[in-house]
């Protein structure tokens, strides 16, 4: 899917409600950080139906951990 915001130089922000598969459209470099925290589901078919928060909760992450992950994801260049 073509992301117009990235094309014009404005990076879309990742939030807890961002769909997992959309994270890779926003910033493909986010995969490494997601793998580091045990989130290998970005290539899973469920990634199109699950938000970042839902995936994190399924992996036992707290609200604080999710917010810290979101902050880190948005800092990746």
Rosetta silent file (secondary structure, phi, psi, omega in degrees, C-alpha in Angstrom):
SEQUENCE: XXXXXXXXXXXXXXXXXXXXXXXXXXXXXXXXXXXXXXXXXXXXXXXXXXXXXXXXXXXXXXXXXXXXXXXXXXXXX
SCORE:     score description
SCORE:     0.000 S_00000001
   1 L     0.000  136.177 -178.678    0.000    0.000    0.000 S_00000001
   2 L   -82.108  126.075 -178.878    1.324    3.431   -0.919 S_00000001
   3 L  -101.932  102.504 -176.177    1.670    5.748    2.074 S_00000001
   4 H   -60.013  -37.861 -178.256    1.149    9.324    0.861 S_00000001
   5 H   -62.447  -38.486  177.839    2.313   10.875    4.165 S_00000001
   6 H   -68.510  -39.334 -178.540    5.716    9.221    3.872 S_00000001
   7 H   -59.016  -38.359 -177.817    5.959   10.275    0.240 S_00000001
   8 L   -91.530    9.801  173.081    5.595   13.958    1.092 S_00000001
   9 L    90.098    5.106  177.773    8.130   13.685    3.916 S_00000001
  10 L  -105.364  113.307 -177.921    5.765   13.605    6.887 S_00000001
  11 L   -77.809  125.099  176.744    6.205   10.416    8.855 S_00000001
  12 L   -66.957  140.988 -177.283    2.928    9.054   10.195 S_00000001
  13 L   -84.972  138.050  175.789    3.067    8.484   13.938 S_00000001
  14 L   -86.218  134.170  178.451    2.782    4.987   15.404 S_00000001
  15 L  -128.320  170.361  175.972    0.292    4.658   18.264 S_00000001
  16 L   -59.046  -25.097 -178.939   -0.954    1.730   20.358 S_00000001
  17 L   -90.818    3.350  175.879   -3.954    1.543   18.006 S_00000001
  18 L   -68.758  133.321  177.898   -1.805    1.248   14.851 S_00000001
  19 E   -66.036  142.993 -176.764   -2.389   -2.058   13.098 S_00000001
  20 H   -56.597  -43.733 -179.230    0.687   -4.302   13.236 S_00000001
  21 H   -68.500  -26.988  179.199    0.974   -4.607    9.465 S_00000001
  22 H   -70.114  -28.109  178.756    0.656   -0.824    9.105 S_00000001
  23 H   -58.556  -40.032 -179.797    3.761   -0.326   11.262 S_00000001
  24 H   -69.358  -28.839  175.365    5.855   -1.880    8.500 S_00000001
  25 H   -72.397  -38.143 -179.642    4.303    0.501    5.961 S_00000001
  26 H   -70.067  -46.812 -178.829    5.055    3.474    8.201 S_00000001
  27 L  -154.386   97.861 -179.808    8.617    2.436    8.991 S_00000001
  28 L   -58.371  -23.211  179.369   10.113   -0.883    7.813 S_00000001
  29 L   -70.721   -9.191  179.799   13.063   -0.276   10.155 S_00000001
  30 H   -72.007  -17.914 -176.726   10.732   -0.905   13.107 S_00000001
  31 H   -56.542  -42.969 -177.282   10.930   -4.672   12.535 S_00000001
  32 H   -59.923  -44.580  179.535   14.230   -5.037   14.385 S_00000001
  33 H   -65.850  -40.984  178.502   12.882   -3.417   17.563 S_00000001
  34 H   -62.653  -40.120  176.923    9.701   -5.486   17.413 S_00000001
  35 H   -63.572  -39.787 -179.328   11.783   -8.654   17.077 S_00000001
  36 H   -59.853  -32.473 -179.447   13.915   -7.589   20.061 S_00000001
  37 L   -95.767   11.477  175.056   10.815   -7.477   22.281 S_00000001
  38 L    86.088   13.247 -179.239    9.569  -10.849   21.025 S_00000001
  39 L   -96.791   84.590 -179.789    6.964   -9.568   18.577 S_00000001
  40 L   -91.258    6.837 -172.426    7.572  -11.828   15.584 S_00000001
  41 H   -82.751    1.762 -176.813    3.942  -11.506   14.521 S_00000001
  42 H   -64.367  -23.407  177.515    4.447   -8.665   12.034 S_00000001
  43 H   -97.619   -0.111 -177.660    4.498  -11.171    9.178 S_00000001
  44 L   -77.928  146.781  177.351    1.618  -13.200   10.581 S_00000001
  45 H   -56.679  -29.404  179.215   -1.810  -13.038    8.902 S_00000001
  46 H   -67.279  -17.607 -178.280   -3.241  -11.799   12.215 S_00000001
  47 H   -60.939  -24.663  179.073   -1.093   -8.661   11.883 S_00000001
  48 H   -80.488  -10.715 -176.549   -3.720   -7.198    9.558 S_00000001
  49 L  -121.993    6.743 -175.173   -6.386   -7.624   12.224 S_00000001
  50 L  -129.380  137.245  177.347   -4.498   -6.789   15.408 S_00000001
  51 E   -81.740  166.181  176.052   -3.313   -3.474   16.815 S_00000001
  52 H   -57.450  -44.064 -179.774    0.094   -2.949   18.346 S_00000001
  53 H   -62.335  -43.373  179.317   -1.525   -2.782   21.774 S_00000001
  54 H   -62.228  -43.048  178.067   -3.433   -6.035   21.260 S_00000001
  55 H   -63.684  -42.529  179.484   -0.261   -7.790   20.117 S_00000001
  56 H   -64.031  -43.574  178.635    1.705   -6.418   23.053 S_00000001
  57 H   -61.445  -39.486  178.591   -0.991   -7.478   25.524 S_00000001
  58 H   -64.058  -23.554  177.991   -0.959  -10.978   24.013 S_00000001
  59 L   -97.922   12.687  173.164    2.771  -11.022   24.762 S_00000001
  60 L    79.809   19.196 -178.644    2.181   -9.972   28.388 S_00000001
  61 L   -83.960  144.177  177.491    3.278   -6.340   28.131 S_00000001
  62 L   -83.723  169.687  176.996    1.983   -3.708   30.549 S_00000001
  63 H   -58.538  -40.996  179.660    0.631   -0.287   29.557 S_00000001
  64 H   -62.316  -45.291  179.396    3.930    1.272   30.601 S_00000001
  65 H   -63.837  -38.526  179.485    5.910   -1.173   28.430 S_00000001
  66 H   -65.108  -45.739  179.970    3.585   -0.533   25.470 S_00000001
  67 H   -63.833  -38.164  177.188    3.983    3.237   25.781 S_00000001
  68 H   -65.005  -40.287  178.059    7.769    2.890   26.018 S_00000001
  69 H   -63.931  -43.888  178.735    7.746    0.699   22.896 S_00000001
  70 H   -59.645  -44.681  178.386    5.612    3.228   21.003 S_00000001
  71 H   -59.155  -45.287 -179.933    8.052    6.010   21.948 S_00000001
  72 H   -65.015  -41.664  179.611   10.998    3.933   20.723 S_00000001
  73 H   -60.857  -37.958 -179.172    9.211    2.984   17.495 S_00000001
  74 H   -76.644  -12.184  177.986    8.550    6.633   16.696 S_00000001
  75 H   -93.072  -11.374 -179.068   12.228    7.517   17.211 S_00000001
  76 L   -70.392  131.273  178.398   13.514    4.975   14.685 S_00000001
  77 L   -96.867    0.000    0.000   14.804    6.612   11.516 S_00000001
